[in-house]
Amino acid sequence: MNDMTSGAAGQRDTVEDLRTILSPRGVALVGATDDVSKFGGRALRYLLRHGFEGGIYPINPSRTEVLGLPCFPSIAAIGKTVDVALLLVPGRHLLSAVEECGAAGLRGAIVVTSDFAEAGAEGARRQEELVAAGRRAGVRLIGPNCLGFVNPARKLALSSSVALAVDRLPCGAIGMVSQSGSVMASMLSHAYDDGSGFSVCATVGNQADIDACDFIDYFAEDPATRVVCAYLEGVTDGARLIASASRCRAAGKPLLIVKSGRTAAGAAIAQSHTASLAGSYEVLEAVCRRHSAVLLDDPENMIKTAEFLAAYGVPRTDGIAALTPSGGTAAITGDRISAAGLRLAEPNASTVAKLRAIFGTTRHVNPLDVGGMPADKMMEAAVRPIEIFAADPDVGTIAVAIATSPALEKKAAEWSQAAEHCSKPVMFVVTPGSVLDPVRKVLRDHGRPYCNTMDQAIAVLRASAAATTGEGADVPVRPTDMPHPVEAARALQPGRLLEPEAKLLLSAAGIPVTREMVARDVDAAVEFAETLGGPVVLKIVSREIVHKSDIGGVKVGLGGEGAVRAGWDGIMASVATHAPEAKLEGLLVQEMAGAATEMIVGARWDPQFGPTVLVGMGGVQVELIRDVRIALAPLSPGQAADLVRTLRLWPLLDGYRGRPKADMEALCDALACLSWLVADLDGRLTDIEINPLFVREAGKGVLAVDARGVLA
């Protein structure tokens, strides 16, 4: 992400540049041609088709006319105001084309040409040269390896995408930026079909100069944009993304994000496609929660959610009321909403009384079956519940699941009118096939967003609910009595930490650890075991062995001299068999802690977003259970408690079926201390993990039983 200047001033300048680039007075197409099989031919034809009212200037030194327009040999020959150029030329001509743009006073250039950083080291070098040329010339670059942008309100299609071969540009209030040209094209097509649209829809490709965050900043300030969407293949500057998300939040505009690279396969494709490093998806989820952005896994669902939010705004509460003209659909709708973890509203007594006055006392109120009514009451029964539900304070969204029934087109028109004047968002779901296309047309004609499947509707409802429940971006103040672990870290060497070294850091951060010592020989182990009194644990101490139990490097419950000596001999024999080359520092003799709930608590310095923490159900089954949550660090104990309560197995800590309640206060204090540890060390602590952290009954504390870490 390369602003021509740095910091907030650079971002301010880039937003100003984008205002000019996205609403230019004149555009030049360098490489224009009559041949619509080529980028230059298609781009010019789309400009003409959609009626851009600014100046259109084809550039091709071998032509005097292209598609009926005068063609110029160079930008300098135009002699009129031009703000942006679409560069559709081979890579070898790009540097001179950018220099020509600068000499003619253009503000920006869109570089469609590929084979830059996404193609390897040589391409990356040429990309750096291109950006340097733009900076010298004072020209901002979008791309390379991009597909341009579309500004429907200006009737401007500065792109060669075949998705633009339609009779109109889909104009609306959604601002979208995409690293993929194909994804942008698909979303344009969906918006055209659905009757929704964009304020601006842009691609950034390799984002060598102007990047996705610059567009998000622009959309946050753009009065024509109500919802911001971003398709990302990589995040190279986490702090910039966080700052951009904060701008959207301050502007009251939902930010929706789809990021590829969630799996190893997706990450590999993203890397080869735009030379972007796909970061930790779980960390990005934490970033979005903290900064009130919404992370989705499908671009079409992102646009459907954006349509819904642009039409209605963010729901004020999470309760959902559903109605449908089908009893079976009502049952399915209730099941799907509940199974998705969404909340069916609980209508108050007034709402129930009004609905029963229409439908009698036998029908379930939510979801509500509005079908099967006498002909003279059919329309009132179908439409009146929207008004009734809208008046209920527990209802945030009303879902209308449209199933086959009589007079559907008339009902759809009435529902649309009711939704337009409703004080709550109304989600329409049209699940039947083409037989209900006339109903879809009615909804489109009334400007009502709709979904075609219950899966899609659930995704939109979930994302809309998430837009209402961000954690908030407040960073906790460091408690004055919290220990400072920086001095303890200075005494340690970089690299993988031994368990006692990791626990030294934990103890310095205020986290209780087991009593233990490193014994160099069996006699020392026996002596310290006697000092501890009671059963002990023996463990390998080696920088080269991470998973000690996998090679028989842990012995537990050793009581008495004979057991300690036998345990020592057993571990040494296992090491000789399974890791003969490993260097041992000795064996750790550790107190045997009592039974407790085993948790995993960790912290990591993420290369994109900085300090993060993790909490989950721990022990040897941690990778099997995979019940963990990640958050940005640091955390307050209260934020730590909120995080712990989102675990699937949280009820086990909260006294499930008569179990003793765990010491939540001590657990959350430990998680907060760990979060400050990784934040205080500011990148030096690459990661640290406590597994298990024993969490005892309420009032009895926690104990770090095993730990490992890495210092940069």
C-alpha positions in Angstrom: 0.0 0.0 0.0 1.9 3.0 -1.3 0.5 6.5 -0.8 2.5 9.1 -2.6 2.9 10.7 0.8 2.7 9.1 4.2 0.3 9.1 7.1 -3.1 10.8 7.4 -2.1 13.6 5.0 -1.3 11.0 2.4 -4.6 9.3 2.8 -6.4 12.7 2.6 -4.5 13.4 -0.7 -5.4 10.0 -2.1 -9.1 10.5 -1.4 -9.0 13.8 -3.2 -7.2 12.1 -6.1 -9.9 9.5 -6.2 -12.6 12.1 -6.4 -11.1 13.4 -9.6 -10.2 10.0 -11.0 -13.7 8.5 -10.4 -15.6 11.5 -11.7 -13.3 12.7 -14.5 -14.1 15.5 -17.0 -12.4 13.6 -19.7 -10.9 10.2 -20.3 -8.2 8.9 -22.6 -8.0 5.3 -23.9 -4.4 4.6 -24.7 -4.5 1.6 -27.1 -8.1 2.1 -28.4 -9.2 0.1 -31.4 -12.3 -0.9 -33.4 -11.7 -4.6 -32.6 -14.1 -5.5 -29.8 -12.3 -8.8 -29.2 -9.5 -6.7 -27.7 -9.5 -4.8 -24.4 -9.2 -1.4 -26.2 -12.2 -2.1 -28.4 -14.5 -3.3 -25.7 -13.6 -0.5 -23.3 -14.3 2.2 -25.9 -17.6 0.5 -27.0 -18.8 0.4 -23.3 -18.0 4.1 -22.8 -20.1 4.9 -25.8 -22.9 2.4 -25.0 -23.5 3.8 -21.5 -23.4 7.4 -22.5 -20.5 9.0 -20.6 -21.1 12.7 -21.0 -17.5 13.8 -20.5 -14.8 13.8 -23.1 -13.8 10.5 -24.7 -10.4 10.5 -26.4 -9.1 7.4 -28.1 -5.3 7.3 -28.4 -3.7 5.2 -31.2 -0.9 6.6 -33.4 -1.8 4.4 -36.3 -5.5 5.5 -36.5 -7.3 8.8 -37.2 -10.7 7.5 -36.2 -12.0 4.8 -33.9 -15.7 3.8 -33.6 -16.7 7.2 -35.1 -14.6 9.3 -32.7 -11.5 11.3 -33.7 -8.4 9.3 -32.7 -5.2 11.1 -31.4 -1.6 10.0 -31.8 -0.8 11.0 -28.1 -2.4 12.4 -25.0 -0.6 15.7 -25.6 -2.3 16.0 -29.0 -5.8 16.1 -27.4 -5.7 19.7 -26.4 -8.6 19.4 -24.0 -9.1 18.6 -20.3 -8.4 14.9 -19.4 -8.2 13.6 -15.8 -7.6 9.9 -16.2 -6.3 7.4 -18.8 -7.1 3.8 -19.3 -3.8 2.2 -20.3 -4.4 -0.8 -22.6 -0.9 -1.3 -24.0 1.8 -3.9 -23.6 4.1 -3.7 -20.6 7.0 -2.4 -22.6 5.1 0.8 -23.4 3.7 1.5 -19.9 6.6 3.6 -18.5 6.4 6.0 -21.4 2.6 6.1 -21.3 2.7 7.1 -17.6 5.3 9.8 -18.3 3.0 11.1 -21.1 0.1 11.2 -18.7 2.1 13.3 -16.2 3.3 15.7 -18.9 -0.3 16.2 -19.9 -1.5 16.9 -16.3 -3.6 13.8 -15.8 -4.4 12.9 -12.2 -4.6 9.1 -12.6 -4.0 6.1 -14.9 -5.6 2.7 -14.8 -3.2 -0.1 -15.7 -5.0 -3.1 -17.0 -1.7 -4.9 -18.2 -0.7 -7.9 -16.2 2.6 -9.9 -15.7 3.9 -7.7 -12.8 4.3 -8.7 -9.2 1.8 -11.6 -9.5 4.3 -13.2 -12.0 7.3 -13.3 -9.8 10.5 -11.4 -8.8 11.2 -9.9 -12.2 7.6 -8.7 -12.5 7.8 -7.2 -9.0 10.9 -5.3 -10.1 9.0 -3.9 -13.1 6.1 -3.0 -10.9 8.3 -1.0 -8.6 9.7 0.8 -11.7 6.1 1.6 -12.8 5.1 3.1 -9.4 8.3 5.1 -9.4 7.5 6.5 -12.8 4.0 7.4 -11.6 5.4 9.3 -8.6 7.9 11.2 -10.7 5.1 12.1 -13.1 2.6 13.0 -10.4 0.2 10.3 -11.7 -1.7 8.0 -9.3 -2.0 4.4 -10.5 -4.8 1.9 -10.2 -3.5 -1.6 -10.8 -1.6 -3.1 -12.6 -3.4 -6.3 -13.3 -6.8 -4.8 -12.8 -10.1 -4.3 -14.7 -10.8 -0.6 -14.1 -13.9 0.8 -12.5 -17.5 1.7 -13.1 -19.2 4.9 -11.9 -22.9 4.3 -12.8 -24.1 7.8 -11.7 -21.8 9.3 -14.2 -22.6 6.7 -16.8 -18.9 5.9 -16.8 -17.6 2.4 -17.6 -13.9 2.6 -17.6 -13.4 -1.1 -18.0 -13.3 -3.8 -20.6 -15.3 -6.4 -18.6 -17.9 -8.3 -20.7 -20.3 -7.8 -17.8 -20.8 -4.2 -19.1 -22.5 -5.5 -22.3 -25.9 -4.6 -20.8 -28.4 -1.8 -21.5 -27.7 0.1 -18.3 -25.2 0.4 -15.5 -26.6 -0.8 -12.1 -26.7 2.5 -10.1 -27.2 2.4 -6.3 -25.7 3.1 -2.9 -23.1 0.3 -2.6 -19.4 1.2 -2.9 -17.3 -1.8 -3.8 -13.6 -2.4 -4.2 -12.2 -5.7 -5.4 -8.7 -7.1 -5.9 -10.3 -9.4 -8.6 -11.7 -8.1 -11.9 -13.8 -11.2 -12.3 -15.4 -10.8 -8.9 -16.3 -7.2 -9.7 -17.8 -8.3 -13.0 -19.9 -11.0 -11.3 -21.2 -8.6 -8.7 -22.1 -6.1 -11.4 -24.0 -8.8 -13.2 -25.9 -9.8 -10.0 -26.8 -6.2 -9.2 -28.1 -5.7 -12.7 -30.3 -8.8 -12.4 -31.5 -7.9 -8.9 -32.3 -4.3 -9.6 -29.8 -2.9 -7.1 -26.5 -1.2 -7.9 -23.3 0.7 -7.0 -22.1 4.2 -6.3 -18.7 3.0 -7.6 -17.5 -0.5 -8.4 -13.7 -0.6 -8.7 -10.8 -3.1 -9.0 -7.3 -2.6 -7.7 -5.5 -5.7 -8.9 -1.9 -5.7 -7.5 -2.7 -2.3 -5.7 0.8 -1.1 -6.3 -0.1 2.5 -5.6 -3.8 3.2 -4.9 -5.0 0.3 -2.8 -8.2 -1.2 -1.4 -8.0 0.8 1.8 -7.8 4.0 -0.2 -11.1 3.2 -1.9 -12.7 2.2 1.5 -11.6 5.7 2.8 -13.1 7.3 -0.2 -16.4 5.4 0.3 -16.5 6.4 4.0 -16.7 10.0 2.9 -18.7 9.6 -0.3 -22.3 10.9 0.2 -23.6 8.6 -2.5 -22.4 5.5 -0.7 -24.3 4.0 2.2 -22.7 0.5 2.4 -19.0 -0.4 1.7 -17.9 -3.8 0.3 -14.4 -5.1 -0.2 -13.2 -8.3 -1.8 -9.6 -8.9 -0.6 -7.1 -11.5 -1.5 -4.5 -10.3 1.0 -3.9 -7.7 3.6 -0.4 -6.2 3.4 -1.0 -3.4 6.0 -3.3 -4.4 8.9 -3.1 -1.0 10.5 -4.4 0.7 7.4 -7.3 -1.7 7.2 -8.2 -1.1 10.8 -8.0 2.7 10.3 -10.3 2.4 7.2 -12.8 0.2 9.1 -12.8 2.8 11.8 -13.6 5.5 9.3 -16.6 3.6 8.0 -17.8 3.0 11.5 -17.5 6.7 12.4 -19.4 7.5 9.2 -22.2 5.1 10.2 -21.6 3.0 7.1 -21.4 -0.9 7.4 -18.2 -2.4 6.0 -18.6 -5.8 4.5 -15.5 -7.9 3.6 -14.9 -11.2 1.8 -11.4 -12.4 1.9 -10.0 -15.4 0.0 -7.2 -17.5 1.5 -9.3 -19.0 4.2 -7.9 -22.4 3.4 -4.4 -23.5 2.3 -5.6 -24.0 -1.2 -7.3 -20.6 -1.3 -4.2 -18.9 0.1 -2.0 -20.5 -2.6 -4.3 -19.3 -5.4 -4.5 -15.8 -3.9 -0.7 -15.6 -3.8 -0.2 -16.5 -7.4 -3.1 -14.3 -8.5 -2.2 -10.9 -7.1 1.1 -11.4 -5.2 -0.8 -10.8 -2.0 0.1 -12.6 1.2 -3.0 -14.3 2.6 -2.9 -13.8 6.3 -4.6 -15.6 9.2 -8.3 -15.7 8.6 -9.1 -16.2 12.2 -7.1 -13.0 13.1 -9.1 -11.1 10.4 -12.3 -12.4 12.0 -11.1 -10.9 15.3 -10.2 -7.6 13.6 -13.7 -7.4 12.1 -15.4 -8.1 15.4 -13.4 -5.5 17.2 -13.9 -2.8 14.5 -17.5 -3.5 13.6 -16.8 -4.8 10.1 -18.7 -7.9 8.8 -16.7 -10.8 7.4 -18.6 -13.0 4.9 -17.4 -16.0 2.9 -19.2 -15.4 -0.4 -19.2 -12.3 -2.7 -22.8 -12.8 -3.8 -24.0 -12.9 -0.2 -21.9 -9.8 0.5 -23.7 -7.9 -2.2 -27.1 -9.3 -1.1 -26.3 -8.1 2.5 -25.2 -4.7 1.1 -28.5 -4.3 -0.8 -30.4 -5.1 2.3 -28.5 -2.6 4.5 -28.5 0.1 1.8 -32.3 -0.2 1.6 -33.1 -0.3 5.3 -30.0 0.5 7.4 -28.6 -1.6 10.3 -31.3 -3.4 12.4 -31.7 -1.8 15.8 -32.0 -5.2 17.6 -31.3 -8.8 16.7 -34.9 -10.3 17.1 -36.4 -11.7 13.9 -40.1 -12.0 13.2 -41.1 -14.2 10.3 -44.3 -14.6 8.3 -45.2 -16.7 5.2 -48.4 -17.8 3.4 -47.4 -21.5 4.1 -47.6 -23.5 7.3 -44.7 -25.8 6.1 -42.6 -22.9 5.1 -43.3 -21.3 8.5 -41.9 -24.4 10.3 -38.9 -24.6 8.1 -38.2 -20.9 8.4 -38.3 -21.1 12.2 -36.0 -24.1 12.2 -33.5 -22.5 9.9 -33.4 -19.2 11.8 -32.8 -21.0 15.1 -30.3 -23.5 13.8 -28.2 -20.6 12.4 -27.8 -19.2 15.9 -30.1 -16.2 15.1 -32.8 -15.2 17.5 -36.6 -15.4 16.9 -38.2 -12.3 18.5 -40.5 -12.8 21.5 -43.5 -10.6 20.6 -45.1 -8.8 23.6 -48.6 -9.2 24.8 -49.9 -6.3 22.6 -48.5 -7.9 19.5 -49.9 -11.3 20.3 -53.3 -9.9 21.0 -53.4 -8.0 17.7 -52.3 -11.0 15.7 -54.8 -13.3 17.4 -57.6 -10.9 16.6 -56.8 -11.6 12.9 -55.8 -15.3 13.0 -57.4 -16.7 16.1 -55.6 -18.4 19.0 -54.4 -21.6 17.4 -51.7 -20.3 15.1 -48.1 -19.9 16.3 -47.2 -16.2 16.4 -43.6 -16.3 15.3 -43.0 -17.6 12.7 -46.5 -16.7 11.6 -48.5 -18.6 8.9 -50.6 -15.9 7.1 -52.1 -18.2 4.5 -55.4 -20.1 4.4 -57.6 -17.1 5.2 -61.0 -16.3 3.7 -60.9 -14.4 0.4 -62.3 -11.2 1.9 -59.6 -11.2 4.6 -56.7 -12.7 2.6 -54.9 -9.4 1.8 -55.3 -7.9 5.2 -54.1 -11.1 6.8 -51.0 -11.2 4.5 -50.0 -7.5 5.0 -51.2 -6.3 8.4 -48.7 -8.4 10.4 -45.8 -6.4 9.0 -47.2 -3.3 10.6 -47.9 -5.2 13.8 -44.5 -6.8 14.1 -42.8 -3.4 13.2 -44.4 -1.9 16.4 -42.9 -4.6 18.7 -39.7 -3.4 20.4 -38.1 -6.9 20.4 -38.4 -7.2 16.6 -35.4 -5.9 14.7 -36.0 -7.5 11.3 -39.1 -8.9 9.6 -38.6 -11.9 7.3 -41.2 -12.6 4.6 -40.8 -16.1 3.2 -42.8 -16.1 -0.1 -44.1 -19.5 -1.0 -46.6 -20.5 -3.7 -50.1 -19.3 -2.8 -53.0 -17.4 -4.4 -52.7 -13.8 -5.6 -48.9 -13.7 -5.0 -48.2 -10.8 -7.4 -50.8 -8.6 -5.6 -49.5 -9.7 -2.2 -45.9 -8.9 -3.3 -47.0 -5.4 -4.3 -48.7 -4.9 -1.0 -45.8 -6.3 1.0 -43.5 -4.0 -0.9 -45.6 -1.0 -0.1 -45.7 -2.0 3.6 -41.9 -2.6 3.6 -41.3 0.9 2.1 -43.2 2.5 5.0 -42.1 0.1 7.7 -39.9 1.3 10.5 -38.0 -2.0 10.5 -36.0 -3.8 7.8 -38.0 -6.4 5.8 -36.2 -9.4 4.3 -38.0 -11.1 1.4 -37.1 -14.7 0.5 -38.5 -16.1 -2.8 -37.7 -19.8 -2.6 -39.8 -21.3 -5.5 -38.3 -21.4 -9.0 -39.2 -19.6 -12.2 -42.9 -19.8 -11.5 -42.4 -16.9 -9.1 -40.3 -14.7 -11.5 -43.3 -12.3 -11.8 -43.1 -11.9 -8.0 -39.4 -11.2 -8.3 -40.2 -8.5 -10.9 -42.7 -6.9 -8.6 -40.1 -6.7 -5.8 -37.5 -5.3 -8.2 -39.9 -2.7 -9.6 -40.6 -1.5 -6.0 -36.9 -1.5 -5.1 -37.2 -4.2 -2.5 -34.1 -6.5 -2.0 -34.8 -10.2 -2.0 -33.0 -13.5 -1.7 -33.7 -16.7 -3.8 -32.8 -19.3 -1.2 -33.2 -19.7 2.5 -29.4 -20.3 2.8 -28.8 -16.9 1.2 -31.4 -15.2 3.4 -29.8 -16.7 6.6 -26.4 -15.5 5.5 -27.8 -12.0 5.0 -29.7 -12.0 8.3 -26.6 -13.2 10.1 -24.4 -10.6 8.5 -26.9 -7.8 9.2 -27.0 -8.9 12.8 -23.2 -8.8 13.0 -23.3 -5.2 11.7 -25.1 -4.3 14.9 -22.9 -6.0 17.4 -19.3 -4.9 17.0 -17.2 -5.2 20.1 -16.1 -1.6 19.8 -12.6 -0.3 19.1 -11.7 0.9 22.5 -8.3 -0.3 23.7 -8.1 -0.9 27.4 -5.9 1.2 29.6 -3.0 -0.7 31.1 -3.7 -1.4 34.8 -1.2 0.5 37.0 -0.6 -2.6 39.1 0.1 -4.9 36.2 3.7 -6.3 36.2 6.0 -5.1 33.4 7.7 -8.2 31.8 10.1 -6.3 29.6 13.1 -6.7 31.8 12.5 -10.5 32.1 12.4 -10.7 28.3 15.7 -8.9 28.0 17.4 -11.7 29.9 16.4 -14.3 27.4 18.0 -15.2 24.1 16.1 -15.1 20.8 14.7 -18.3 19.5 12.6 -21.1 20.9 12.2 -20.8 24.6 12.6 -23.7 27.0 9.6 -24.3 29.2 11.2 -22.7 32.3 12.1 -19.7 30.2 8.5 -19.3 28.9 7.2 -19.6 32.4 9.7 -17.0 33.6 8.0 -14.6 31.2 4.5 -15.7 32.3 5.4 -15.2 36.0 6.8 -11.8 35.2 3.5 -10.9 33.6 1.5 -11.9 36.7 0.3 -15.4 35.7 0.7 -18.2 38.3 3.0 -21.0 37.2 3.9 -24.4 38.7 6.7 -24.8 41.2 9.6 -26.5 39.4 13.3 -26.8 38.7 15.6 -28.1 35.9 17.5 -31.1 37.2 20.8 -32.0 35.5 20.9 -35.5 37.0 18.6 -38.0 38.7 19.9 -37.3 42.2 19.0 -33.6 41.9 15.6 -34.6 40.6 15.0 -36.9 43.6 16.1 -34.2 46.0 13.8 -31.5 44.6 10.9 -34.0 44.4 11.3 -34.6 48.1 11.3 -30.8 48.7 8.0 -30.5 46.8 6.5 -33.3 48.8 4.0 -35.4 46.9 3.8 -36.7 43.4 5.8 -34.9 40.7 6.0 -34.7 36.9 9.2 -35.2 34.9 9.5 -33.5 31.5 12.2 -33.2 28.8 13.8 -29.8 28.6 15.1 -29.3 25.1 14.8 -26.5 22.5 14.7 -29.2 19.7 11.7 -31.1 21.1 8.3 -29.3 21.0 5.8 -32.1 21.6 7.3 -33.8 24.5 4.6 -36.3 25.2 4.7 -37.6 21.6 8.1 -39.2 22.2 7.5 -40.4 25.8 9.2 -37.3 27.3 6.7 -36.8 30.1 6.0 -38.9 33.2 3.3 -37.9 35.6 2.3 -38.9 39.1 5.7 -40.0 40.3 5.6 -40.4 44.1 8.7 -41.4 46.0 12.4 -41.9 45.1 11.9 -45.1 43.3 9.3 -43.8 41.0 11.3 -40.7 40.2 14.4 -42.7 39.3 12.3 -45.1 37.2 10.6 -42.1 35.4 14.0 -40.5 34.7 15.4 -43.7 33.2 12.2 -44.2 31.1 12.4 -40.7 29.6 16.1 -41.1 28.8 15.4 -44.4 27.1 12.6 -42.8 25.0 14.8 -39.9 24.0 17.6 -42.2 23.0 15.1 -44.1 20.8 13.0 -41.3 19.2 15.3 -38.2 19.3 18.9 -39.3 19.7 20.3 -36.2 18.2 18.3 -33.8 20.4 20.3 -31.7 22.9 18.9 -32.0 26.5 19.2 -29.3 29.1 18.0 -31.8 31.8 14.6 -32.8 33.0 12.0 -30.5 34.6 10.8 -31.6 38.0 7.4 -30.1 38.5 4.7 -30.2 41.2 1.8 -32.4 40.3 -1.2 -30.0 40.0 -4.7 -31.1 41.1 -7.5 -31.9 38.7 -9.0 -28.9 36.9 -10.5 -27.8 33.6 -7.8 -27.7 31.0 -7.7 -24.5 28.9 -5.3 -23.3 26.2 -4.3 -19.6 26.4 -1.9 -18.2 23.9 -0.6 -15.0 22.4 1.0 -14.3 19.0 2.3 -11.3 17.2 0.5 -11.3 13.8 2.6 -9.9 11.0 -0.3 -8.0 9.6 -2.4 -6.9 12.7 0.1 -7.0 15.6 -0.7 -8.5 19.1 -3.4 -11.2 19.3 -4.5 -13.6 22.0 -6.2 -17.0 21.9 -8.3 -18.9 24.4 -10.0 -22.3 24.1 -10.6 -25.7 25.6 -7.1 -27.2 26.0 -5.1 -30.3 26.7 -3.9 -32.9 24.2 -7.3 -32.8 22.4 -7.0 -29.1 21.5 -6.5 -29.7 17.8 -9.2 -32.3 17.7 -11.8 -30.2 19.5 -10.7 -26.9 17.9 -12.9 -24.8 20.2 -10.8 -21.7 20.3 -11.4 -17.9 19.8 -8.9 -15.2 18.8 -9.0 -11.5 19.7 -6.8 -8.5 19.2 -4.6 -7.6 22.2 -4.5 -6.1 24.7 -7.8 -7.0 26.4 -9.3 -5.9 29.6 -10.6 -8.7 32.0 -14.1 -7.8 30.9 -13.3 -8.2 27.2 -11.6 -11.5 28.0 -14.8 -12.7 29.7 -16.8 -11.8 26.7 -14.4 -13.8 24.5 -14.5 -16.9 26.8 -18.3 -16.9 26.7 -18.3 -17.3 22.9 -16.6 -20.8 23.2 -18.9 -23.7 22.3 -18.0 -25.4 25.5 -18.4 -22.4 27.7 -21.2 -24.1 29.6 -18.6 -26.6 31.0 -17.0 -23.6 32.7 -20.3 -22.2 33.9 -21.5 -25.1 36.0 -23.0 -27.3 33.3 -25.2 -30.1 34.8 -24.0 -29.6 38.3 -20.3 -29.2 37.6 -18.5 -26.7 39.8 -18.2 -23.3 38.2 -14.7 -22.5 37.1 -12.7 -19.5 38.4 -13.7 -17.1 35.6 -12.1 -14.1 37.3 -8.7 -15.8 37.5 -9.0 -17.1 33.9 -9.8 -13.7 32.5 -7.1 -12.0 34.6 -4.6 -14.5 33.2 -5.8 -13.9 29.6 -5.6 -10.1 30.1 -2.1 -10.4 31.5 -1.0 -12.5 28.6 -2.5 -10.0 26.2 -0.5 -7.2 27.8 2.6 -9.3 27.7 2.5 -9.7 23.9 1.5 -6.1 23.5 4.3 -4.8 25.8 7.0 -6.7 24.0 5.9 -5.1 20.7 6.9 -7.7 18.2 9.7 -9.4 20.1 7.5 -12.1 21.4 6.5 -14.0 18.3 4.2 -16.4 20.2 3.7 -17.9 23.6 1.3 -20.7 24.6 0.0 -22.1 27.9 -1.4 -25.6 27.3 -2.8 -26.6 29.6 -3.8 -23.7 31.9 -5.5 -25.4 34.8 -8.6 -23.5 35.7 -9.8 -24.5 39.2 -13.1 -24.0 40.9 -14.4 -20.5 41.5 -12.1 -18.7 44.0 -9.2 -21.2 43.7 -7.3 -19.7 40.8 -5.5 -20.9 37.7 -2.1 -22.5 37.1 0.1 -22.5 34.0 1.2 -26.2 33.8 3.0 -26.3 30.5 4.2 -23.4 28.3 6.3 -22.7 25.2 7.2 -19.7 23.2 9.5 -18.0 20.7 11.3 -14.7 20.9 12.2 -12.9 17.7 
